[in-house]
Amino acid sequence: MNQPAANPRTISFIGLGVMGGAIARHLAEAGHTLTIYNRSPARLIQWQKANPGVDAQVAGSPAEAASVSDVVITCVGNDDDLADVVLGPNGVFTKIRDGGIFIDHTTVSARIARQIAVEARDHGVHCIDAPMTGSQIGAEKGTLTLMCGGRKDAIEAARPVMEAYSARIVHVGKAGAGQTTKMANQICIAGAISAVAEAIRFAQASHLDLDRVFEAISGGAAQSWQLVNRWETMTKDEFDFGFAVDWMRKDLGLALEEGRGIGVSLPVAALVDQFYADVQALGGGRQDTSAIIRRLPRRGGT
């Protein structure tokens, strides 16, 4: 866990999923006064049961959450979800405090990130689009990497809060730049995990000792986070954890749409996106992205 906050704030956190729930816990443990809201009451109850020692008030709406805090953080599903909780009739921006801080950790389109930034400016609010990487493990350990778009003064105002759950905070550019950086990140992951899947099936068909193969290649130029953290679980057909295939397809869809808009071809990302469609058809939509190996049949080997 990161160090306690030197300057505790009143913070409302909206969206208690796998990533958001862990972040909310870190904020409370850092000494911030925490208010929580989740659109699904069942998820909120689940979070409370999983965190019995965490002191957090419950808001009845995003607007109510914003009204009681200086900092509002969102981590929801997609563009429509974010628009609802931030810009809707009971959304954050109907009650957010002038001079407050708004941080969004959802992976969404750059378009809506820029739209929210304009609305935030009209409210005199520091606004940051800060999608993250580091997986569920990083969220649990408080070691996420945040890719932050927005004004420099907004990033610096939010930094002490974000340090409670992240190991790296990078200001990548103006509003929306955090989201386009996350798209680049997902393009890299898609190519890497697909290659790891093929390497495993190739090694199996070649009757190689998979532990020895991993030992040989993980310390050289083939090394990657995906190789180091997913090789063993992929060889054991373990996929019930991590970042879901459904969410990766959402993210790749955002990248492909953005690519079309700026005239950039993304042939590998487009191909891997279709591979993930195959995994969804096999019933693996909620499994980790490493389940991409399921679409490749075993052929002999160990």
C-alpha positions in Angstrom: 0.0 0.0 0.0 1.2 3.6 -0.7 1.9 6.1 2.0 -0.9 7.9 3.8 -1.9 11.2 2.2 -0.2 14.3 3.6 -3.3 16.4 2.8 -6.4 14.2 3.1 -9.3 15.2 0.9 -13.0 14.5 0.6 -13.4 12.2 -2.3 -16.3 10.5 -4.1 -15.6 7.4 -6.1 -18.1 6.2 -8.7 -17.8 2.7 -10.1 -16.8 -0.2 -7.9 -15.8 -2.8 -10.4 -12.6 -4.9 -10.3 -10.3 -1.9 -10.8 -12.4 0.9 -9.2 -13.2 -1.1 -6.1 -9.5 -1.6 -5.4 -8.7 2.1 -6.0 -11.5 3.2 -3.7 -10.1 1.0 -0.9 -6.6 2.5 -1.4 -8.1 6.0 -1.1 -9.8 5.2 2.2 -6.7 3.5 3.5 -4.6 6.6 2.6 -6.8 8.6 5.0 -9.1 10.4 2.6 -12.8 10.8 3.5 -14.6 8.5 1.1 -18.0 8.6 -0.4 -19.0 5.8 -2.9 -21.6 5.3 -5.5 -22.3 2.4 -7.9 -25.2 2.2 -10.4 -25.7 -1.5 -9.4 -26.6 -1.8 -5.7 -25.5 -5.4 -5.8 -22.0 -4.4 -6.7 -21.9 -1.8 -4.0 -23.0 -4.4 -1.4 -20.4 -6.8 -2.6 -17.7 -4.1 -2.2 -18.9 -3.3 1.3 -18.8 -7.0 2.3 -15.3 -7.4 0.8 -14.0 -4.3 2.7 -15.6 -4.5 6.1 -13.0 -2.3 7.8 -13.2 0.6 5.2 -15.1 3.6 6.3 -17.2 5.0 3.4 -20.4 6.9 3.1 -22.9 5.8 0.4 -24.4 8.4 -2.0 -27.8 8.0 -3.6 -26.7 9.4 -7.0 -23.6 10.8 -8.8 -24.9 14.3 -8.2 -25.2 13.6 -4.4 -21.7 12.2 -4.5 -20.3 15.3 -6.2 -22.1 17.6 -3.8 -20.2 16.3 -0.7 -16.7 16.1 -2.1 -13.8 18.2 -3.4 -12.6 15.4 -5.7 -14.8 13.1 -7.8 -13.4 10.0 -9.5 -15.2 7.8 -12.0 -14.3 4.3 -13.3 -17.3 2.9 -15.2 -17.8 0.9 -18.4 -18.0 2.8 -21.6 -18.9 6.2 -23.3 -22.6 5.9 -22.5 -22.0 4.9 -18.9 -19.7 7.9 -18.4 -22.0 10.3 -20.1 -24.8 9.2 -17.8 -22.9 9.5 -14.5 -21.2 12.7 -15.4 -23.4 14.7 -17.8 -26.8 13.2 -17.1 -29.7 14.8 -15.2 -28.4 13.3 -11.9 -24.8 13.5 -13.0 -21.7 14.7 -11.4 -21.6 18.0 -13.2 -25.0 19.1 -11.9 -23.5 19.4 -8.4 -19.7 19.4 -8.7 -18.1 22.1 -6.7 -16.4 25.1 -8.3 -12.6 24.6 -8.2 -13.0 20.9 -7.6 -11.1 18.1 -9.2 -12.7 15.5 -11.6 -10.6 12.4 -12.5 -11.9 9.8 -15.0 -10.2 6.3 -15.1 -12.7 4.8 -17.6 -11.3 3.7 -21.0 -13.5 5.6 -23.4 -13.3 7.6 -26.6 -11.1 10.7 -26.9 -14.2 12.5 -28.1 -16.2 12.2 -24.8 -13.0 12.9 -22.8 -12.7 16.2 -24.7 -16.4 16.9 -24.3 -16.2 16.4 -20.5 -13.2 18.7 -20.4 -15.1 21.5 -22.0 -18.0 21.0 -19.5 -15.5 21.0 -16.6 -13.9 24.2 -17.8 -17.3 25.9 -17.8 -17.7 24.7 -14.1 -14.2 25.9 -13.1 -13.2 22.3 -12.4 -9.8 20.7 -12.8 -10.4 17.8 -15.3 -8.2 14.8 -16.1 -8.8 11.8 -18.4 -6.5 9.2 -16.8 -7.1 5.6 -18.2 -4.8 3.1 -16.5 -2.7 0.1 -17.1 -1.3 -2.5 -14.7 -4.2 -5.0 -14.6 -6.2 -6.2 -11.6 -2.9 -7.0 -9.8 -1.7 -3.4 -10.2 -5.0 -2.1 -8.8 -4.9 -4.4 -5.8 -1.3 -3.5 -5.0 -1.7 0.2 -5.8 0.9 0.2 -8.5 -1.0 1.3 -11.5 0.3 3.4 -14.4 -1.9 6.4 -15.2 -1.9 8.1 -18.7 -3.2 11.6 -18.0 -4.7 14.0 -20.4 -5.5 17.6 -19.4 -3.9 20.9 -18.4 -0.7 20.7 -16.4 -2.2 22.5 -13.4 -5.1 20.0 -13.3 -2.6 17.0 -13.3 -0.6 18.6 -10.5 -3.7 19.3 -8.4 -4.8 15.7 -8.8 -1.4 14.0 -8.4 -1.5 13.8 -4.6 -4.8 11.9 -4.8 -3.7 9.6 -7.6 -0.5 8.7 -5.8 -2.6 6.6 -3.3 -3.0 3.9 -5.9 -0.5 4.4 -8.7 3.3 3.9 -9.1 3.6 6.0 -12.3 1.6 9.1 -13.3 2.5 10.5 -16.8 1.1 13.7 -18.2 0.8 12.7 -21.9 -0.9 15.8 -23.4 -4.1 17.8 -23.6 -7.6 16.6 -22.9 -8.2 13.3 -24.6 -4.6 12.4 -24.9 -4.8 10.0 -22.0 -7.4 8.0 -23.9 -5.5 7.9 -27.2 -2.4 6.8 -25.2 -4.4 4.0 -23.7 -5.5 3.0 -27.2 -1.8 2.7 -28.1 -1.3 0.6 -25.0 -4.0 -1.8 -25.9 -2.7 -2.1 -29.5 0.6 -3.2 -28.0 -1.0 -5.7 -25.6 -3.2 -7.2 -28.3 -0.2 -8.0 -30.5 1.9 -9.3 -27.6 -0.6 -11.7 -26.1 -1.6 -13.1 -29.5 2.1 -13.8 -30.2 2.5 -15.5 -26.8 -0.5 -17.7 -27.5 1.0 -18.8 -30.8 4.4 -19.4 -29.2 2.9 -21.7 -26.6 1.0 -23.8 -29.2 4.1 -24.0 -31.4 6.2 -25.2 -28.4 3.6 -27.7 -27.4 3.4 -29.2 -30.9 7.2 -29.4 -31.0 7.1 -31.5 -27.8 9.2 -29.0 -25.9 9.3 -28.6 -22.1 7.3 -25.4 -21.6 9.0 -24.5 -18.4 12.4 -24.7 -20.1 11.2 -22.7 -23.1 9.9 -20.0 -20.7 13.3 -20.0 -18.9 15.1 -19.6 -22.2 13.1 -16.9 -23.8 11.8 -14.8 -20.9 15.1 -13.2 -20.3 15.9 -12.1 -23.8 14.4 -9.9 -26.6 11.1 -11.9 -26.5 10.4 -10.8 -22.9 7.2 -8.9 -22.2 4.7 -8.4 -19.4 2.3 -10.7 -21.1 5.0 -13.4 -21.5 6.1 -13.2 -17.9 2.7 -12.9 -16.3 0.5 -15.1 -18.6 2.7 -17.9 -19.9 2.1 -20.3 -17.0 -1.6 -19.7 -16.7 -2.1 -20.0 -20.4 -0.3 -23.4 -20.4 -2.6 -24.5 -17.6 -5.8 -23.2 -19.3 -6.5 -20.8 -16.4 -8.4 -17.7 -17.5 -10.9 -16.8 -14.8 -9.2 -13.6 -13.7 -7.7 -10.4 -15.1 -8.9 -8.1 -17.9 -11.9 -9.5 -19.7 -12.0 -10.3 -23.4 -15.2 -8.2 -23.7 -13.4 -5.2 -22.4 -10.5 -5.7 -24.7 -12.8 -5.8 -27.7 -14.3 -2.5 -26.5 -10.9 -1.0 -26.2 -9.7 -2.2 -29.6 -12.9 -0.9 -31.1 -12.1 2.5 -29.8 -8.6 2.3 -31.2 -9.8 1.1 -34.6 -12.4 3.9 -34.7 -9.8 6.5 -33.8 -7.4 5.1 -36.3 -10.0 5.5 -39.1 -10.6 9.1 -38.0 -7.0 10.1 -38.3 -6.2 7.9 -41.3 -4.0 5.3 -39.6 -4.1 1.7 -40.6 -4.1 -0.8 -37.7 -4.0 -4.2 -39.4 -2.7 -6.2 -36.5 -5.1 -4.7 -34.0 -8.0 -5.4 -36.5 -6.9 -9.0 -36.9 -6.6 -9.6 -33.1 -9.9 -8.0 -32.6 -11.4 -10.7 -34.8 -9.5 -13.4 -32.9 -11.2 -12.1 -29.7 -14.6 -12.4 -31.5 -13.8 -16.0 -31.9 -13.1 -16.3 -28.2 -16.4 -14.7 -27.4 -18.1 -17.2 -29.7 -16.5 -19.9 -27.5 -18.1 -18.4 -24.4 -14.9 -16.7 -23.2 -16.1 -13.1 -23.2 -15.6 -12.7 -19.4 -12.3 -14.5 -19.3 -8.9 -12.9 -19.3 -7.4 -11.7 -22.6 -5.0 -14.5 -22.4 -7.9 -16.8 -23.4 -7.0 -15.9 -26.9 -5.1 -19.1 -26.9 -8.4 -21.0 -26.8 -8.9 -20.4 -30.5 -5.7 -22.2 -31.4 -6.1 -26.0 -31.3 -3.5 -28.2 -29.5 -1.6 -30.4 -31.9 0.3 -33.1 -30.1 3.1 -32.1 -27.7 2.9 -32.0 -24.0 
